[in-house]
Amino acid sequence: MGQWKKTTCVLCANICGLEVLVEDNRITRVRGDKDNPRSEGYACRKGLNIKHYQHHADRLMHPLKKVGDGFERISWDQAIEEVAARLSALAGEHGPRCLALMMGGGNLGCPVQGAFAAGVLRGLGSQYIYTALAQELTGRYWVDGKTFGNQNLHSHPHMEETDMLLTVGWNPMMSHHTPQARRVLHRFAKDPDKLLVVVDPRLSETARIADMHLAIRPGTDALFYRAMISIILNEGWQDRDYIDRHVSGFEAVRPLFAGFDARAALQVCELEFDRVREVCRLFTTRRSSHHSDLGVLMTRHSTLISYLENVLRAVCGRIGVLGGNVFPIGLSGGGRKRESPDEREARSWRTQVTNFPVITSVYPPNVMPEEILSDHPDRLRAVIVSGSNPLRSYADTSAYEAAFKRLDLLVSVEISMTETSALAHYVLPARSGYESWDGGIWGGFPEIFLQYRQPVVEPEGEPLEAGEIFLRLADRLGQVPEIPAALYQAADSGDRLKYGAALMEFLGANPAAARKLPYVVGKTLGKQLGSVQLAALWGMVQTLSPKVQEMAARVGFHPGPALGEEVFQAALDRPGGMWLGRVEPEAWDQFQALATPDGRINLDVPEMTDWLREIEPAPEVKALSEDEAAYPLIMSSGRHMDYNANTGMRNPVWNEGKRACTALMHPDDAEKQGFQDGQMIKVFTEAGQETIELEVTQYTRPGYVMIPHGFGLVFDGQVYGANANRLAKNTHRDRLAATPLHRYVRCRVEAA
């Protein structure tokens, strides 16, 4: 007889609740967890197939060392000893700037390992942490740092209260980048009192259910936003009272929009002026909200677009108001956060060769190949890759292959033999998300959600929790402070309140040890709990802010010295997750979250206003035609759909019988080139070429080709599908944040 166990999906940041049937230590069936208060039984096709993420032939069982052209099995002691020794030697010879850590992003896999992994790198003196966040979001985060004062403060649509949702470059019906996406969007679209407006080059799955669809020309989003703001200001539709109370710098930037030729701009965008004007009128007169996604985060002028979005929301009075764009409440409880450090400060490193700044403590994967292949004396020489597969996940596979082959040390901490692992000098097997303790707190509005994902199957072979791997490395490198016997004894007692008191006493006498807290808790309480990552989760809830304690009381918790232990035990007892706290929306001051010096939304950002002056119709027409002769089509690299996931879904059997990896092309383009639906074609770009099946459909637009991500994986010796990142040049990127411009890649197509 099998047993149903509660867990979560590990394939995207929504962490939808799942129930899995475990039989003979294997996940055999999956269903949505109706008891999960956040997802309420919702799960997409990817989550319902996580058994293929967990069980497949490429799972790693033992530590491996590259010997010649192959690998040999070694012990954990040897692996930790040799990796630590090589890291120390390289840092000693070349300095800490030669070392980097590369990780996956957000809530994928096992995010709790992040504190352990980052500690190892920083303990060696390096700041170079590269993550998937900087593949997509750091341009937006930089802008939010300038406008809101904190790079970790972002506004999101208040879906429960809004009556108009304007989406740009976002296809949540397929990307699921919001809780219960399809369920919520269908309900929204069917409500006669609500309005869904989609701006997208193609008739996406979300556009098909929308009230209005604006089929914008690819690459013209900056012109579109500047035109919208210009129309609103020229019509006098801005929210003057809101601007007076909550916005700084408006008068400084207003001239950039007041005299702008919106009609000419929208003509370049291939949009009707009157339709866009109507969208502007509706957005300024209704309880509206706005959201965008990779369609603009990975296109021309990406960071500037994020700035224009904040300007649009601010002049319309839609930031920090119910039904508009609200700030999620996190562990701070929404209180005033400190202003983000300026990337120009000497303490903040920039990349040595490409000179890009750190944003939200991470660096852009797009520049790593250049940082390795350079002859700069401080070039990268050693990279630890954990829970990430840059040879399939990041732009320019060819550049990454050349760069990783040049490294003095490449270490892969991974659950599977990925394309990156195959090039590594050492492969350290990590437990999967279903063999490890993990989880965390997800900010929202008006609730905060907490869930601890418990192991549901036993690991096979010798894999360790990723946090344990990095703790062992830190210990061998001498980064763990000396821990008194009394703290071990308090942990062994099983009384966590007693242990917490002993820990506070230790930290009071050794304040510097607080910077190594995950290691201290992992070595002591982790031993008693059987998981260093579970110990880290215990530590996360021990110092909840007074505001969060107040919010927790509203959902039944008891503020006070024992609240952390109460919350921790409740999380263990409720594997399906729980609400940690709630605010009263009408009484909640959203603007207390702002961390700008004057506590207002700042629109005067010189880097952005200088850039904005370039966004004029005539120069944009010229720029949009560059390389048109050699590459006449525009490719969008990274189409979301039911059949793709991240590269952890390695066994293609989950898509058996599906038409999973195809290039979308409009019938007009197919007819011009004499192509037929289903034939194999070759796609050529500046970066390389890939062969892929053609799918002819009216749902894209002429001149626009779309291919999916998450394919081109080597499984059981065979390549499945086309690798989209082989076609993306790493130098084709945002000028400020270095995010790749995946949604605007010039290409040409030929018959295979």
N, C-alpha and C positions, 0 to 999 in steps of 0.2 A: 504493500500500500504506500502511495506517495503522500506527501504533506504539502499543503498550500502555505506559502510564506509571503509576507509583505516585504516589498522592496521598492526601488525606484528605477526609472530608466537612466542610463548613463550616457546616452547618445546625444543629448542636447541640454541646453541650460534650463529647460523647463522642468526638469526632474519630475516628470509625471509619475504618480504612484502606480505601482504594478503589484499583482499577485502572481507568483510563480509556483507551479507544481514541481516539486523535487522528488524524483524517483531514482534510487540507486546513485545518488550524488550527481544527478544530471537534471537540468531544467528541461522539462518536457512539454509544458504548456504555459502560456502567459495570457493574462487578462488584465484589464484596467482595474485598479483598486477603488471601488465605490466608496470606501471609508476614508479615503484620503481627502481631507477637507479642502485642499487646494485644487486638485485635478478632478475629483469626484467621479472617478471611473473613466475619464477621458484618456486615451492613449492613441498615438498614431501607429501606422503600420510598422515603422522602424522599432518602436518600443515593444510592439507585440512579437518581434522577431529577435529579441536579445539572446535567445538561446544560441543563435549562430555567432554572436559576439563572444559568448562564454565558451562554447565547445567547438573546437575545430582543430585541424591537423597542425596549424602553425603555432599553437601555444608553446610557450617556453617553460621548461621544467627545471633546468639546472643552470648555474653560472657557466658562461662560456668565454673562452679566450681565443682570439684569432691567432692561428698558427699556420703560416703559409697562406694558401688559398681557402683554408677551411677553419673550423672551430674545434677546440677540444674542451671537454668538460673539466672544470676545476672546482675546488671547494669554495665555500663562502669565505673562509678565512684567507685563502690565497687571493681571491678576487678583491676583497676589501683592502688587504695589505698592498697589493700591487697597484691598484687604482690610486689609493691614498699616496703611496710613495711617488708615483709619476706626477700627480697633481702638485705635490710639494716641490718636487724637483723642477718642474716647469715654472712654477711661480717664483722659485728661488733664482732661477737662471734668467728669466725674461721679465719678471715682474707680474703683478696680479692682473694687468690689463690683457694678458694673453689667455685668460680663462673666461669661459662663458657657460651659462646654463640656459637650456632651451626647454620650455615646457608647453603643454597644451593649455587651453584657456578655460576660464569660467568654471562651470560645475561638471565638466566632462570627466569621466573616469573617477579619479580619487583626488579631489582638490586639496584635502587636508595635508597631503604630502608637501604642498608648496612651502609651508613655513619651515619644514625640515630641510628641503632642498636649497631654498634661498639662504638659509643659515650657513650651510656648508660653503657656498660660493662666497658669501660676505665674510665668513671666517677666514678665507684665504685672501681677502682684501679686494675682491672684484665686485663691481656693480653691474656687470653685464648680464642681465636676465632678459632673454628674448621669449615672448609668448605669443599665442594666437590672438590675444587681444589687440596687439599691435599690427596684426594682419588686417584688421577690420575697423577698430573702434577708436584708436588713439587720436585721430584728427578731431573727432567729436569731443573726446575727453579734454584735449588741449583747449578747445574753444570753450567748453564748460568751465574749465579752470579760469579763463579770462573773464567770462561773463558772470559766472556764479561764485567765483573765488575758490572753488575746490574742484580738482580734476576728477573726483569720485562722486560728484553730485550731478545727477542727470534727471531730466523730466520725462515723464511717460504719460500717455493718454489715460485720463480717468474714465475708463470704459463704462463703468457702472452708471455714470451720471451724464456723460456727453450725449448730445443729440446730433452732432455732425462730426464725422471722422474723416479727415483729409490724410490720405496715405500717399507717399511718394517713393517709388522704387522699393516697395515692400509687398511681398506676396505671402501673407500669413496663412492662407489656405494651404500652402505647401511647406513653408518654412517653419510654421508652428511657433514663431517667436513671441508668443504671448500665451498665458495659461488658457487651456481649453479653446485653442484658436478657432477651429472650424465651428465648434458649437456656438461660441460667442459671436463670430462673424455672421453665421447664418441667422441667428436670432436678431442681430442688429439690422441686417439687410432686409428682413421680413417685417420689421417694425415700421408702420407708416409714418410714425412721428420722428424717425431718425433718417439721417442722410449719410450715405457712404460714397465718398469721392475718391477715385483711384487715378493717380498719375503714373503711367507706366508705358514704355515704348510698345509693349505688346498687350494683347488681350489675355492677361494672366488669369489664373483660376479665381483670384480675388476680384479682378476687374469684371469677370463674367457675372458676378452677383451684385455689382455696385449699381448705384443710382446714376452715377456719371463716371465716364472714363475719358481721360485726356491722354491721347496716344502721342506723348512727347517724343521728339526726335532724340535718339541716343546722344548723350554728351552735352546736352544743352540745359541741364538743370540749373546751373548758376544763372543763366539768362532768365529762365523761368521765374526763379525766386526774386531776382531783382525787379522783374516786371511786376510781379504780384505786389511787392511792397510799394513800388512806385504808384500803381493804380490806387492802392488803399490810401496813401498819403495825399495824392492829387484829388481824390474824391472826398477827403476829409473823414474817412471811416475809421481812423485810428482811435484808440481809447485814450483820450487826453487825460482823464482823471487818473487812470491807472499809471500812465507814463509819469505824471507829476509825482505820484506817491511812491513808485517802485523802480523807476528806470533812471539811470545816469548815462550821460553821453549822447542822448537822443539828438539834441540840436547839432552836435558835432558831425553826426553821420547823415542827418536828414538831407543835406544838399546832394548827397550821392544818389538819392532816389528821386528827388523832386523834379529834376530836369531830364530824367532818363526817358529814352524813346521806347516805351513799353510795346507799342504796336510793332515797331521794327524788330524788337527782340523776339516777340511771340511769333512773328513770321518766320524767323530763323528756327524757332522751336517747332514749327509746323503745327501751331495751335491757333484756333480762332480767338481773336481778341475778345469778342463779346462773351464767349463761353468762360474764358478765364476771368473776365470782369465779374461775371455772375458768381463764380466760385468765391471770388474775393468778397463780394457783397454778402453772400451767405455765411462765410467764415467769420465776418465781423459782426453779424447780427444774430447769430445763433450761439448756443452753448457748445462751442466747437473745441476740437482738439486735433492734434497733428502728430503723425509718426512717419518716420522713414527708415530705410534699412540699407542693405548692401547695394541696392540699385544706385544710391547716391554716395554711400560710404566708399565705394570702389569705382568711382567714375572720375572724369575730368573735374578739376577744381574741388576735390572732395572736402578738404578742411574748410575752404571758403564756404561751401554749401552748408556745412554744419553751422557756421557763423550766421549765414543768412536765415537759416531756420530759426535760430534764437531771436534774431531781429524781428522776423515775421510774428512769432508768438508774442514777443514783448510789446510791439506796437499795437497788437490786437488785444492786449490784456489777457492772454491765455495761459500765462505761466503762474503756477502756484494758486490757481483758483479751482473750485469744484466744477467738474465737468470739462475742465481744460486739460492742461498738462501739469501734473502734480509731481512732487518730489517723493519718491518712496521713502518709507521710514526704515532705518536700519538699526544697528546696534547702538548708535549714538542717541537714538530716540528723536532724531530730527533737530537737535540743538545746534547752535552756531558752531561750525567746525572751523579749524584754523585755515587761514588762506594757504593755497598750494604754493610750494616753493617755486621760485622762478627758475626755468631751465637755464637761464644765463648765469646763475650763481656758480662760483668756482667749485662748490662741493658736488655739483651735479655733473657727472661725466657726459661727454658726447662721444659718439662713435669716432674712432681715430681716423679712419680713412674717408668715410662718407660724411662725417660731421653732422649727424642727426642727433637731436636731443632725447633725453629720457622723458617719457610721458607716463604718468601713473606708475612710476618705478620700473618700467619695462622699455625694451628697445625693439625696433622693427625687424622681423625676420627677413624682410626684403633685402637688407643690406649685408647680412651675414656672409654670403659668398665673397663679396668684395673685401670684407674685413679679414677674411682668411687668405684669399689669393694675392693680396697686396704684398709688397716687399717692405712695408713699413716696419720699423723695429718693434713696435708694440702690436703687431698684427695678432689676431686670434690664432692660437696654436692648440688649444684643448677645449672640447665642448662636451658637456654632459647633456644628453637628450633624455627627458623623462616624460613618458605619456604623450609623445608627439612623434610624428612621422614626416619630417620636413621634405623628404624626397618624394612625397606625394601630396602633402598638405600646403606647401608654400610655393610661391611663384618661382619659375625657372628651374625645373628639375635638372637640366643639363649643367647649369652653374653650380647647383648644390652638389651634384655628383663629383664635379672637378674639385670643388672646395673641400668636401669631406675626405676625399682621397689624399689631400695634402696635409691634413691635420696630424700633429704628433700624437694626439690622444683623442679618440672618440669613444665615449661610453654611452651605451643605450640601456636605460632602465625601462623595461617594457614587458607587456604580457605576451607579445607575439613576435615571431621573427618577421619583422617588417622590412621594407626596402632599406630603411635607415639602419636597422639592426644588422642587416647583412653586410654593411660596410664598417661596422664598429670594431674596435680593438677588444672591447670587453662588452658582453651582453649580460646584464643582471636581471634575472626574471622577477617581475613584480606580480603580486596577486592581483586579480581582476577586481573590478568594482563589486562583484558578487561573492568574493572571497575575503573582503576587507571590511573593516569598520570605516565609515565615512559619513559625510553629511555636512550640515551647516544651517545657517540662518539666512533666509531670503527676505529682503526688504520688500515692502508693498505698501499699499494705502487702501483702506485704513488699517490693515492687519500686517503683522509680521508672522512669518511661517518658519517652523523649525522641524527638521527631520534628521534622524540618524539612520543611515542605511546599515543594516546588520548583515553579516555574512550569511548567505543562504545555502552555499555549498562548500565543501572542504576542498582545499587546494590539492592538486596532484603534483608530485615531485617536491621540489624545494623552494618554490617562490616565497618571497617575503612581502609584507606590506611595504609599499614604496617609502613610507615614512621611516620604517625600520631600517631599510637599506641606507638612507641618508643619515640616520642616527648612528649607525655603525661606522660610516665614513667619518662623521664628525668626531666620534670617540677616538678613532685611530689617528685623526689629525690633531688631537689634543684640544678640541674646541669645546668639550663639555666641562663645565666647572666642577671642582671637587665637591662631592655631595656627602654630607655627614651621615653617619650610620643612623642617627635618630630619624632622618627623613625616610630612609628605607624602611625602618621599623614601623613608622607611622603608616606608610603605604601598605605594608604587609599585614597590618592589624585588620584591614577590611573596613575600618571606620573612616569614611571619606571626610567627614567633618573634622575629625582629629587630624587627618592628613592635611587638610586645608589650613588648619591653624599652624601646623608644623612648617608648612611651605611658606606661609606669611612670615613666620619667625626667621626662617632661613633667608628669605629675600630681604627682610629688614636689616639683617646683619651683613648681607652681601648684595647690595643694590645692583651691581654690574651683572649679576646672574640673571636678572630679569630679561636681559637681551637674549639669553639662551634658554628661556623658559620652556619651549617645546622639548628641548633635550632633557632638561631636569625632570619635567613631568613624565616624559616618555621613559626615562631610565628607572623611575621610582614607581609611580602609579601605573605606568604602562606594563610593568612586570606583573603587578597584582591583577590588572584587568585583562591581561593577555593580548594587549594591542596598544602600541604607542599612539596610533591614530585615535583610538577611543579616548586615551588619556588626554590628547590634545583637545578633543571635543569637550571633555570635562572642564578643561581650563578655560575654554571659550566662554562659558556661561557663568563663571565665578565672580565676575566684576561687572555685572549689568548696570548701566547708568541709572540714575534716579528716575529719569523719564521712562526708560524701558520698564523699570520696576512698577511704576505707576500704570503703564499700559498692561503689564502682566496681570496686575490685580483685576483688571476688567474681564479677564478670561479665566479667573478662578485661582490664580497663584497668590502666594502670601509674601509680600515684600519683607525684606529683613535679611539678616546675616545668613540664613539657611536657604535663601531663594535659589541660589545657584545649584545647590544639591537637589532641591525639589524639582527644578526644571530638568536637570540631568536625569534623574530617576524617571520622570514622566516621559522623557524622550525614549528611554530604554523600554518603558512599558507600552509605548504607543509607536510601534515601528512604522505605522502608516502615516506618521506625521501629526502635527498639532499646531494650532495658533499659539504663538508665544505672547502676543499682546495686541491691543486694539486701541485706537484713538477715536474720539468723537469728531467726525469730519468737520462739522459746522463750527466747532470751537477750536479747531487746530490752526495755528498760525504757520502756514507753509514758509513764510519768508524768514523765519528764524533759522532756516537751514542755510541761507546765503552766508558766504564767508568773505565777501568783498569788504574792503575797508569801511565803506559807508553803509553796508547792509542792503545795497540796491543792485539791480541787474545792470551790469556795465556793458554798453554797446560800443564804446570808443576803444577799439582794439587796433592800434596802428598797423600791425602786420596784415590784418584783414582789410582795412580800408584802403591800404595801398594796393593790395591784390584786386580788390573790387573795382578799382578804376580801370583795370584792364578788360573788364567784362562788358564789352560794347558789341553791338551786332556785327559791324564790319570786320573787326579783328577775329571775332569768333567764326564767322563764315570762312575766313582764310584758314584758320587753324583746323577747322573741321574737315577741310579738303586735303590736308597734308597726307602724303603717302597714298592718296586715293588711286593713283595709276597702278601702283604695284599691288596694293591691297584694297580692292574696291568695296569690300563688305566690312561691317562692324560685327565683331563677335562678343557675346556675353559669356564669360567663362565662369560657370558656377550656377547652373540652373537648379533650383530646388524642385524636388518632386518626390513621389512616394517610394522611388526605387533607389535613392542614393542616401548615404549616411556618411559619417566620418570613416577614416580608413581602418578603424577597428573592426568593421564588419567585413572580414576578409574572405570568408567562404561565399562564393557567388550563388550557392544553392538557395539562399533566401530569396533570390530573384528568378529562380528557375521557371522557365516558361513565360517570363515577362520580357517586354521590349524595353530593356532597362537603360541602355546607354546609347542615345541617339542624338544627332544634331538636328535641331529644328530649323526649317527653312520655309519661307513663304512660297506658294505656288508660282508666283511671277518670276522669282529668282530661279526656281527649279526649271521652269520652262525655258528661260533664257539660256541656261547652260545644258539643256537636254537631259536633265536628271530625272530619275524616277524614284518614287517613294520606296525605301527598303534597300536601295543600292549602297555600296560602300563608297565613301568619298575620302579625299585627303584634304585636311585643313592646314594651310600654311600661314605662319606669322613670322615676325622678326625673330622670335625665340626658337622656333622649330616647327615640326609637323607631326600630325597624328592622323591615323586612319579610324573612321567611325561610320556607323550606319546612318543614312539620311532618313529623316522623318519630315515629310512635306505636310504643312499644316497652315490653315488660315489664322491660327492663334498667334503667330508671330507677325512681323511687319516686313515689307520689302526692304532688302538691304541689311537685314538684321538676322544673324545666326546665333543660336543658343546651344551650348553644350553643357552637360552636367559635371559636377565635381564628384570626388569619391571613387573614381574608377582608375583603370590602369594598374590595378594591384596584381602582384605576382603571387599566386596561390597554387600550391602543389605543382610548381614548375611551369604554370601557364599564366599568361597575362589576360586579365579579363577587362575588356572595355578600354576606352581611351583616357589617357592621363591629361586632364585639362591644364595642369600646371606645366606641362612640357611646352605649351603654347603661350605662356605668359612670361614676358621678359621682366626680370627683377628690377631693371632700371626704369621701367615704365610705371612710375609711381608718383604719389602726391609729393609736392615740393617741400612740405613742412613735416608731415608725419611719416612719409615713406610708405604709406599703405598702397598696395598694388591696385592698378586701375583695371581690375578684372572685367568690369562691365562695359569697358570701351577698349577693345583690342582690334586693331586693323588686321584683316585676314583676306585670303583668297581661297577659293575652293576648286578642286579638280576631281575628276573621276579617279577612283583608286585603280 
